[in-house]
Amino acid sequence: MTALTLRVTRPVSDLKRSRELYRLGLGLEVVGAFEDHQGFNGVMLGKAGVPWHLEFTQCTSHPVTPSPTPEDLLVLYLPERDMWQQTCQQMILAGFKTVDSFNPYWQQQGQTFQDYDGYRTVLQCQQWPQI
């Protein structure tokens, strides 16, 4: 079976600002970008060897207003406490706001961050269970 690759796509209000926020906060790299592709501009952020990436887009002809809810979460598991603490600090320095999680489960071993458009990212200090 071929491994799957995951792309999470979000419309944003400011493409450059979102790119830098997530690049600095999560230590991601630009793995792709496009301009004026059928009315869309976008950037993809990821890391080498990781089978997922984030894509942020802006529609130039019909702008889409970001409309996340408190439960639209991107959850990343960082089981090593030192790495988790360092990444939480990077998120704050990059410009994310720390917020209380709508679901109290995420407060037990994690921290929830919110970007300029209201999207939330949870950094969970826990190992994802092997299936």
ROTOR-833266 format. One record per residue: x, y, z of N, C-alpha, C in turn; residue in three letters. Coordinates in steps of 0.001 Angstrom, whole numbers, plus 500000, padded with zeros to 6 digits. Example, Ala and Ser with C-alpha at 12.3 -4.5 7.8 and 13.67 -1.06 7.14 Angstrom:
<recs>
513190494310507800512300495500507800513200496700507800Ala
512850497750507080513670498940507140512900500030507870Ser
</recs>
This chain:
<recs>
500839498817500000500000500000500000500886501248500000Met
500535502218499196501265503474499129500876504359500308Thr
501864504992500931501595505891502052500812507104501566Ala
499901507549502389499114508728502079499850509988502498Leu
499596511054501784500100512363502170498888513228502492Thr
498943513958503579497848514798504021498168516261503757Leu
497206516971503180497313518427503014496108519044503707Arg
496378519953504639495325520697505307495346522096504705Val
494209522510504150494141523795503453493218524750504196Thr
493680525989504336492888527010505007492947528314504212Arg
491797528945504002491827530286503424492256531269504507Pro
493078532239504141493573533213505118493362534632504613Val
493400535574505543493207536972505184494494537643504715Ser
495641537116505134496932537693504764497923536545504558Asp
498187536225503308498999535063502962500422535158503526Leu
501068536288503348502454536440503835502517536358505358Lys
501567536974506003501550536968507466501350535541507998Arg
500424534799507400500175533423507828501384532539507546Ser
502001532728506386503200531947506044504272532116507123Arg
504547533343507496505596533610508476505208533139509867Glu
503952533310510230503484532890511540503704531393511738Leu
503264530579510776503386529124510902504818528652510643Tyr
505513529329509778506911528960509513507739529137510780Arg
507588530275511427508351530549512644507817529777513849Leu
506505529720513991505910529069515157506142527573515197Gly
505981526912514058506116525456514015507427524993513391Leu
508260525934512970509541525553512365509362524859511022Gly
508341525261510283508060524651508981508826525366507880Leu
508943524691506737509625525252505571508628525391504431Glu
508874526351503561508052526481502360508399525314501440Val
507403524475501147507617523318500270506957523511498910Val
506245524620498749505616524924497468504856526234497566Gly
504622526834496418503861528083496368503354528278494953Ala
502306529084494821501778529402493495501108530772493535Phe
501101531417492379500452532719492237499529532695491042Glu
498375533295491220497363533440490173497087532130489433Asp
496890531071490211496483529787489626494963529753489645His
494366530086488516492908530158488370492276531028489456Gln
492940532155489749492414533115490713492836532887492148Gly
493768531960492381494215531672493737495725531866493861Phe
496129532367495034497526532397495444497630531473496650Asn
498777530825496796498916529925497929500347529610498266Gly
500518529078499460501823528630499925501609527350500732Val
502546526415500601502496525158501335503708525071502256Met
503464524694503496504512524593504509504563523171505053Leu
505776522665505231505940521321505771507360521122506252Gly
507715519875506426509069519486506826509473518273506020Lys
510732518182505712511245517019504985510966515750505776Ala
510503514728505080510259513441505696508948513315506444Gly
508141514363506473506849514323507159505764514256506084Val
504844513279506162503866513082505087502639513990505159Pro
502822515209505595501718516166505620502275517572505413Trp
501411518451504981501788519861504899500544520722505023His
500776521972505353499704522958505457499716523816504208Leu
498536524160503729498429525066502585497545526233503000Glu
498008527429502722497238528631502975496940529273501631Phe
495699529690501439495295530233500145494560531554500302Thr
494592532302499198493779533505499043493200533482497645Gln
491907533724497558491248533829496256491252535297495861Cys
491826535600494702491961536995494288490685537542493648Thr
489845536660493130488633537147492459487412537186493381Ser
487312536267494311486199536210495260486755535850496636His
487297536823497356487921536523498641486997535746499577Pro
487574534755500240486860533937501217487270534410502602Val
486292534745503404486574535174504767486775533943505639Thr
487924533827506303488124532699507203487018532667508261Pro
486493531480508534485407531370509519485546530109510375Ser
486666529975511085486859528798511935485979528855513175Pro
485707527685513732485021527590515020486063527201516074Thr
485720527302517339486677526905518387487058525425518355Pro
486313524611517615486612523183517536487259522791516213Glu
487551523736515325488327523452514116489798523512514515Asp
490367522344514795491699522279515377492688521563514469Leu
493903522047514484495052521332513962495787520861515222Leu
495905519542515414496523519004516622497826518324516243Val
498899518751516890500219518158516663500704517548517969Leu
501158516309517898501639515579519063503164515691519143Tyr
503626516220520264505059516365520533505332515672521861Leu
505726514397521846505848513637523085507040514019523972Pro
508068514623523408509234515006524215508970516376524849Glu
508941516409526171508555517618526895509409518840526532Arg
510725518661526414511582519796526061511220520359524694Asp
510984519492523721510598519938522377509226520607522409Met
508313520053523188506981520638523327507080522058523902Trp
507842522212524991507991523529525621508655524526524666Gln
509670524072523954510355524942522998509399525377521884Gln
508600524452521384507667524788520310506567525712520807Thr
506088525503522031505100526425522610505680527846522680Cys
506920527953523090507571529263523160507719529881521771Gln
508091529070520788508206529552519403506877530092518912Gln
505787529411519250504456529848518818504146531243519357Met
504444531451520628504190532752521250505066533824520619Ile
506353533532520440507272534508519848506896534832518408Leu
506337533863517689505938534088516298504712534998516200Ala
503888535047517265502716535913517247501386535218517491Gly
501406533916517756500171533219518109499717533675519489Phe
498407533674519711497842533946521038497572532614521719Lys
497879532511523007497455531339523753495990531550524144Thr
495196530511523992493776530585524327493380529319525081Val
492327529432525872491771528252526506491080527422525437Asp
491235526129525534490595525240524588489107525146524896Ser
488295525098523859486855524923524020486576523565524668Phe
487313522543524245487208521197524806488292521071525879Asn
487917520911527145488910520882528224489931519745528122Pro
489652518737527318490603517641527142491963518159526695Tyr
491971519134525778493225519623525209494046520436526199Trp
493445520862527307494175521621528327494968520701529263Gln
494627519399529290495246518485530243496728518268529962Gln
497089518043528693498481517792528329498909518633527135Gln
498179519712526910498489520506525737498284521982525951Gly
498562522720524899498351524165524883497721524519523546Gln
496729525390523587496018525798522378496453527207521992Thr
496710527380520704497148528662520157496188529090519052Phe
496024530386518893495130530915517863495883531898516985Gln
495659531792515661496315532713514734495449533944514488Asp
495893534810513597495223536082513320493821535902512754Tyr
493563534785512084492257534537511482491331533740512391Asp
491813533343513568490988532589514500491177531083514420Gly
492073530603513536492355529168513467493153528753514691Tyr
492838527562515178493488527072516390494391525881516108Arg
495519525882516812496479524781516760496726524324518184Thr
496625523023518416496918522449519721498256521739519635Val
499139522061520558500378521310520716500171520403521915Leu
500122519109521643499818518115522663501119517438523095Gln
501433517508524384502639516867524924502299515431525280Cys
502231514621524219501784513245524370502176512464523112Gln
502424511180523273502694510305522132501361509853521550Gln
501230509937520239500028509414519593500075507901519705Trp
498984507286520157499012505821520311499153505105518975Pro
499981504068518966500157503247517762498917502385517573Gln
498483502315516336497285501525516021497679500124515634Ile
</recs>
